[in-house]
Amino acid sequence: MTLELIWLAYVALGAVVGIMAGLLGVGGGGIMVPILTALFLTQGVPLEHLAHLALGTSMAAIIPASTASLLSHRRHGAVRWEIVRYLTPGILIGTFLATFIAALLPTRGLAIFFACFMIFMSLQMLANIKPKPTRNLPGAVGLGGAGLGIGGISALVAIGGGSLTVPFLTWCNVKLPQAIGTSAAVGLPIALAGALGYVINGWATPDLPGAALGFVYLPALLLMAPFSMLMAPVGARLAHRLPVALLKRIFAVMMMGLALQMVYTVFTA
């Protein structure tokens, strides 16, 4: 695969992630990580760094999308800032520390964890399982603990946290529009802390591509991010014209397939 084709693949990946984010309201980690793993393999990245580089690059690519999403929900007054204030410290700590755990894990272990989590989320999406509101929001300590868990898992699978934050908040009787808006707000610190952690943990790692900043591969980031932001509004417009429920099921099956493909890639490399 030539370098030009690889760059074109990054552009296409960014566009697809943006459309899916706007269309289905999902983060791009489930798509980006498996495909980046395969692309990095074709570029000669050593097996032991494949998953780490894919996770770090995905976390960094979530930053601009999270920023745009946060600003949009803020304009609509859908962000519960008092919840963000208590969730964010735990999220920052959990996300940042989890990158150190990820750096200690082998690529194949990370791939298995990623695949199991994505398959679980896909099955939940296929079954349309949504938590029923059964309790009120916990206090500052409880929200901080929830943030710690949300951030930790998000860093290990390179997601913006929406698939965890929204169910948690709706379970705590937060109205869905506010849960989505608040989740968008905490997605930014997740992406920032995760990207920073992967940069630090990969800083002195040998055999990474020359254009890598730690475990963040800059060419992929710079090619994916603008097209992701550009295509997200297109996906949002399509959401009003296409059968979203059916597309979610198709997307769930695709995520399972990509997760299994990632495991196959790292075990046969």
Contacts in CASP RR format, 6 or more apart in sequence:
PFRMAT RR
TARGET T0000
AUTHOR 0000-0000-0000
METHOD contacts of the structure
MODEL  1
MTLELIWLAYVALGAVVGIMAGLLGVGGGGIMVPILTALFLTQGVPLEHL
AHLALGTSMAAIIPASTASLLSHRRHGAVRWEIVRYLTPGILIGTFLATF
IAALLPTRGLAIFFACFMIFMSLQMLANIKPKPTRNLPGAVGLGGAGLGI
GGISALVAIGGGSLTVPFLTWCNVKLPQAIGTSAAVGLPIALAGALGYVI
NGWATPDLPGAALGFVYLPALLLMAPFSMLMAPVGARLAHRLPVALLKRI
FAVMMMGLALQMVYTVFTA
1 42 0 8 1.000
6 39 0 8 1.000
6 42 0 8 1.000
6 43 0 8 1.000
7 219 0 8 1.000
7 223 0 8 1.000
9 35 0 8 1.000
9 39 0 8 1.000
10 39 0 8 1.000
10 219 0 8 1.000
10 220 0 8 1.000
10 223 0 8 1.000
10 224 0 8 1.000
11 223 0 8 1.000
11 224 0 8 1.000
11 227 0 8 1.000
13 31 0 8 1.000
13 32 0 8 1.000
13 35 0 8 1.000
13 36 0 8 1.000
13 224 0 8 1.000
14 32 0 8 1.000
14 61 0 8 1.000
14 223 0 8 1.000
14 224 0 8 1.000
14 225 0 8 1.000
14 227 0 8 1.000
14 228 0 8 1.000
14 231 0 8 1.000
15 227 0 8 1.000
15 228 0 8 1.000
15 230 0 8 1.000
15 231 0 8 1.000
16 31 0 8 1.000
16 231 0 8 1.000
17 27 0 8 1.000
17 28 0 8 1.000
17 29 0 8 1.000
17 31 0 8 1.000
17 32 0 8 1.000
17 61 0 8 1.000
17 65 0 8 1.000
17 224 0 8 1.000
17 228 0 8 1.000
17 231 0 8 1.000
18 28 0 8 1.000
18 65 0 8 1.000
18 227 0 8 1.000
18 228 0 8 1.000
18 229 0 8 1.000
18 230 0 8 1.000
18 231 0 8 1.000
18 232 0 8 1.000
18 234 0 8 1.000
18 235 0 8 1.000
19 231 0 8 1.000
19 232 0 8 1.000
19 234 0 8 1.000
19 235 0 8 1.000
19 238 0 8 1.000
20 26 0 8 1.000
20 27 0 8 1.000
20 28 0 8 1.000
20 31 0 8 1.000
20 235 0 8 1.000
20 251 0 8 1.000
21 27 0 8 1.000
21 28 0 8 1.000
21 65 0 8 1.000
21 69 0 8 1.000
21 228 0 8 1.000
21 232 0 8 1.000
21 235 0 8 1.000
22 232 0 8 1.000
22 233 0 8 1.000
22 234 0 8 1.000
22 235 0 8 1.000
22 236 0 8 1.000
22 238 0 8 1.000
22 239 0 8 1.000
23 235 0 8 1.000
23 236 0 8 1.000
23 238 0 8 1.000
23 239 0 8 1.000
23 242 0 8 1.000
23 244 0 8 1.000
23 247 0 8 1.000
24 239 0 8 1.000
24 244 0 8 1.000
24 247 0 8 1.000
24 248 0 8 1.000
24 251 0 8 1.000
26 163 0 8 1.000
26 251 0 8 1.000
27 62 0 8 1.000
27 65 0 8 1.000
27 159 0 8 1.000
27 160 0 8 1.000
27 162 0 8 1.000
27 163 0 8 1.000
28 58 0 8 1.000
28 61 0 8 1.000
28 62 0 8 1.000
28 159 0 8 1.000
29 58 0 8 1.000
29 62 0 8 1.000
29 157 0 8 1.000
29 158 0 8 1.000
29 159 0 8 1.000
29 160 0 8 1.000
30 118 0 8 1.000
30 157 0 8 1.000
30 158 0 8 1.000
30 159 0 8 1.000
30 255 0 8 1.000
30 258 0 8 1.000
30 259 0 8 1.000
31 254 0 8 1.000
31 255 0 8 1.000
31 258 0 8 1.000
32 54 0 8 1.000
32 57 0 8 1.000
32 58 0 8 1.000
32 61 0 8 1.000
32 158 0 8 1.000
32 224 0 8 1.000
33 51 0 8 1.000
33 54 0 8 1.000
33 55 0 8 1.000
33 58 0 8 1.000
33 114 0 8 1.000
33 157 0 8 1.000
33 158 0 8 1.000
33 262 0 8 1.000
34 54 0 8 1.000
34 114 0 8 1.000
34 258 0 8 1.000
34 259 0 8 1.000
34 261 0 8 1.000
34 262 0 8 1.000
34 265 0 8 1.000
35 258 0 8 1.000
36 53 0 8 1.000
36 54 0 8 1.000
36 57 0 8 1.000
36 58 0 8 1.000
36 217 0 8 1.000
36 220 0 8 1.000
37 50 0 8 1.000
37 51 0 8 1.000
37 54 0 8 1.000
37 111 0 8 1.000
37 262 0 8 1.000
37 265 0 8 1.000
37 266 0 8 1.000
38 261 0 8 1.000
38 262 0 8 1.000
38 265 0 8 1.000
39 220 0 8 1.000
40 50 0 8 1.000
40 53 0 8 1.000
40 54 0 8 1.000
40 209 0 8 1.000
40 217 0 8 1.000
41 47 0 8 1.000
41 50 0 8 1.000
41 265 0 8 1.000
41 269 0 8 1.000
43 209 0 8 1.000
45 53 0 8 1.000
45 207 0 8 1.000
45 208 0 8 1.000
45 209 0 8 1.000
46 207 0 8 1.000
47 107 0 8 1.000
47 266 0 8 1.000
47 269 0 8 1.000
48 106 0 8 1.000
48 107 0 8 1.000
49 107 0 8 1.000
49 205 0 8 1.000
49 207 0 8 1.000
49 208 0 8 1.000
49 215 0 8 1.000
50 107 0 8 1.000
50 265 0 8 1.000
50 266 0 8 1.000
50 269 0 8 1.000
51 107 0 8 1.000
51 108 0 8 1.000
51 109 0 8 1.000
51 110 0 8 1.000
51 111 0 8 1.000
51 114 0 8 1.000
51 262 0 8 1.000
51 266 0 8 1.000
52 102 0 8 1.000
52 103 0 8 1.000
52 107 0 8 1.000
52 110 0 8 1.000
52 198 0 8 1.000
52 201 0 8 1.000
52 202 0 8 1.000
52 215 0 8 1.000
53 208 0 8 1.000
53 209 0 8 1.000
53 212 0 8 1.000
53 215 0 8 1.000
53 216 0 8 1.000
53 217 0 8 1.000
54 158 0 8 1.000
55 102 0 8 1.000
55 110 0 8 1.000
55 114 0 8 1.000
55 155 0 8 1.000
55 156 0 8 1.000
55 157 0 8 1.000
55 158 0 8 1.000
55 198 0 8 1.000
55 215 0 8 1.000
56 99 0 8 1.000
56 158 0 8 1.000
56 194 0 8 1.000
56 195 0 8 1.000
56 198 0 8 1.000
56 199 0 8 1.000
56 215 0 8 1.000
56 216 0 8 1.000
57 215 0 8 1.000
57 216 0 8 1.000
57 217 0 8 1.000
57 220 0 8 1.000
57 221 0 8 1.000
58 158 0 8 1.000
59 155 0 8 1.000
59 158 0 8 1.000
59 190 0 8 1.000
59 191 0 8 1.000
59 194 0 8 1.000
59 195 0 8 1.000
59 198 0 8 1.000
59 216 0 8 1.000
60 191 0 8 1.000
60 195 0 8 1.000
60 198 0 8 1.000
60 216 0 8 1.000
60 221 0 8 1.000
61 220 0 8 1.000
61 221 0 8 1.000
61 224 0 8 1.000
61 225 0 8 1.000
61 228 0 8 1.000
62 158 0 8 1.000
62 159 0 8 1.000
62 160 0 8 1.000
62 187 0 8 1.000
62 190 0 8 1.000
62 191 0 8 1.000
62 195 0 8 1.000
63 188 0 8 1.000
63 191 0 8 1.000
63 192 0 8 1.000
63 195 0 8 1.000
63 225 0 8 1.000
64 225 0 8 1.000
64 226 0 8 1.000
64 228 0 8 1.000
64 229 0 8 1.000
65 225 0 8 1.000
65 228 0 8 1.000
65 229 0 8 1.000
65 232 0 8 1.000
66 160 0 8 1.000
66 184 0 8 1.000
66 187 0 8 1.000
66 188 0 8 1.000
66 190 0 8 1.000
66 191 0 8 1.000
67 188 0 8 1.000
68 229 0 8 1.000
68 232 0 8 1.000
69 184 0 8 1.000
69 187 0 8 1.000
70 79 0 8 1.000
70 184 0 8 1.000
70 185 0 8 1.000
70 187 0 8 1.000
70 188 0 8 1.000
72 184 0 8 1.000
73 79 0 8 1.000
73 180 0 8 1.000
73 181 0 8 1.000
73 184 0 8 1.000
73 185 0 8 1.000
74 185 0 8 1.000
78 177 0 8 1.000
78 178 0 8 1.000
78 180 0 8 1.000
78 181 0 8 1.000
78 182 0 8 1.000
79 178 0 8 1.000
79 181 0 8 1.000
79 182 0 8 1.000
79 184 0 8 1.000
79 185 0 8 1.000
80 174 0 8 1.000
80 178 0 8 1.000
80 181 0 8 1.000
80 182 0 8 1.000
81 185 0 8 1.000
83 137 0 8 1.000
83 143 0 8 1.000
83 169 0 8 1.000
83 174 0 8 1.000
83 182 0 8 1.000
84 182 0 8 1.000
84 185 0 8 1.000
84 186 0 8 1.000
86 139 0 8 1.000
86 140 0 8 1.000
86 142 0 8 1.000
86 143 0 8 1.000
86 144 0 8 1.000
87 143 0 8 1.000
87 144 0 8 1.000
87 146 0 8 1.000
87 147 0 8 1.000
87 150 0 8 1.000
87 165 0 8 1.000
87 182 0 8 1.000
87 186 0 8 1.000
88 147 0 8 1.000
88 186 0 8 1.000
88 189 0 8 1.000
89 144 0 8 1.000
90 144 0 8 1.000
90 145 0 8 1.000
90 147 0 8 1.000
90 148 0 8 1.000
90 149 0 8 1.000
90 151 0 8 1.000
91 147 0 8 1.000
91 148 0 8 1.000
91 150 0 8 1.000
91 151 0 8 1.000
91 154 0 8 1.000
91 186 0 8 1.000
91 187 0 8 1.000
91 189 0 8 1.000
91 190 0 8 1.000
91 193 0 8 1.000
92 189 0 8 1.000
92 193 0 8 1.000
93 148 0 8 1.000
94 147 0 8 1.000
94 148 0 8 1.000
94 149 0 8 1.000
94 151 0 8 1.000
94 152 0 8 1.000
94 155 0 8 1.000
94 193 0 8 1.000
95 151 0 8 1.000
95 152 0 8 1.000
95 154 0 8 1.000
95 155 0 8 1.000
95 189 0 8 1.000
95 190 0 8 1.000
95 193 0 8 1.000
95 194 0 8 1.000
96 155 0 8 1.000
96 193 0 8 1.000
96 194 0 8 1.000
96 196 0 8 1.000
96 197 0 8 1.000
97 152 0 8 1.000
98 151 0 8 1.000
98 152 0 8 1.000
98 153 0 8 1.000
98 154 0 8 1.000
98 155 0 8 1.000
98 156 0 8 1.000
98 194 0 8 1.000
99 155 0 8 1.000
99 193 0 8 1.000
99 194 0 8 1.000
99 197 0 8 1.000
99 198 0 8 1.000
99 200 0 8 1.000
99 201 0 8 1.000
100 197 0 8 1.000
100 201 0 8 1.000
101 156 0 8 1.000
102 110 0 8 1.000
102 155 0 8 1.000
102 156 0 8 1.000
102 198 0 8 1.000
102 201 0 8 1.000
103 198 0 8 1.000
103 201 0 8 1.000
103 202 0 8 1.000
103 215 0 8 1.000
105 113 0 8 1.000
107 266 0 8 1.000
108 263 0 8 1.000
108 266 0 8 1.000
108 267 0 8 1.000
110 156 0 8 1.000
111 262 0 8 1.000
111 263 0 8 1.000
111 265 0 8 1.000
111 266 0 8 1.000
111 267 0 8 1.000
112 263 0 8 1.000
113 156 0 8 1.000
113 157 0 8 1.000
114 156 0 8 1.000
114 157 0 8 1.000
114 259 0 8 1.000
114 262 0 8 1.000
115 259 0 8 1.000
115 260 0 8 1.000
115 262 0 8 1.000
115 263 0 8 1.000
117 153 0 8 1.000
117 156 0 8 1.000
117 157 0 8 1.000
118 157 0 8 1.000
118 255 0 8 1.000
118 256 0 8 1.000
118 258 0 8 1.000
118 259 0 8 1.000
119 255 0 8 1.000
119 256 0 8 1.000
119 259 0 8 1.000
119 260 0 8 1.000
121 163 0 8 1.000
121 252 0 8 1.000
121 255 0 8 1.000
122 252 0 8 1.000
122 253 0 8 1.000
122 255 0 8 1.000
122 256 0 8 1.000
122 259 0 8 1.000
123 252 0 8 1.000
123 256 0 8 1.000
125 248 0 8 1.000
125 249 0 8 1.000
125 251 0 8 1.000
125 252 0 8 1.000
125 255 0 8 1.000
126 249 0 8 1.000
126 252 0 8 1.000
126 253 0 8 1.000
128 245 0 8 1.000
130 167 0 8 1.000
130 170 0 8 1.000
131 167 0 8 1.000
131 168 0 8 1.000
131 170 0 8 1.000
131 171 0 8 1.000
132 171 0 8 1.000
133 170 0 8 1.000
133 171 0 8 1.000
133 172 0 8 1.000
133 173 0 8 1.000
134 171 0 8 1.000
134 173 0 8 1.000
135 171 0 8 1.000
135 172 0 8 1.000
135 173 0 8 1.000
136 172 0 8 1.000
136 173 0 8 1.000
137 143 0 8 1.000
137 169 0 8 1.000
137 172 0 8 1.000
137 173 0 8 1.000
137 174 0 8 1.000
138 146 0 8 1.000
138 172 0 8 1.000
146 168 0 8 1.000
147 186 0 8 1.000
149 164 0 8 1.000
150 161 0 8 1.000
150 164 0 8 1.000
150 165 0 8 1.000
150 168 0 8 1.000
150 186 0 8 1.000
150 190 0 8 1.000
151 161 0 8 1.000
151 164 0 8 1.000
151 190 0 8 1.000
151 193 0 8 1.000
153 159 0 8 1.000
153 161 0 8 1.000
153 164 0 8 1.000
154 160 0 8 1.000
154 161 0 8 1.000
154 164 0 8 1.000
154 190 0 8 1.000
154 194 0 8 1.000
155 190 0 8 1.000
155 193 0 8 1.000
155 194 0 8 1.000
155 197 0 8 1.000
159 190 0 8 1.000
160 187 0 8 1.000
160 190 0 8 1.000
160 191 0 8 1.000
161 183 0 8 1.000
161 186 0 8 1.000
161 187 0 8 1.000
161 190 0 8 1.000
162 183 0 8 1.000
162 184 0 8 1.000
162 187 0 8 1.000
165 179 0 8 1.000
165 182 0 8 1.000
165 183 0 8 1.000
165 186 0 8 1.000
165 187 0 8 1.000
166 176 0 8 1.000
166 179 0 8 1.000
166 180 0 8 1.000
166 183 0 8 1.000
169 178 0 8 1.000
169 179 0 8 1.000
169 182 0 8 1.000
169 183 0 8 1.000
170 176 0 8 1.000
170 179 0 8 1.000
174 182 0 8 1.000
195 216 0 8 1.000
198 214 0 8 1.000
198 215 0 8 1.000
198 216 0 8 1.000
199 213 0 8 1.000
199 214 0 8 1.000
199 215 0 8 1.000
199 216 0 8 1.000
200 214 0 8 1.000
201 214 0 8 1.000
201 215 0 8 1.000
202 208 0 8 1.000
202 214 0 8 1.000
202 215 0 8 1.000
203 214 0 8 1.000
205 214 0 8 1.000
205 215 0 8 1.000
208 214 0 8 1.000
208 215 0 8 1.000
209 217 0 8 1.000
211 217 0 8 1.000
211 218 0 8 1.000
211 219 0 8 1.000
212 218 0 8 1.000
END
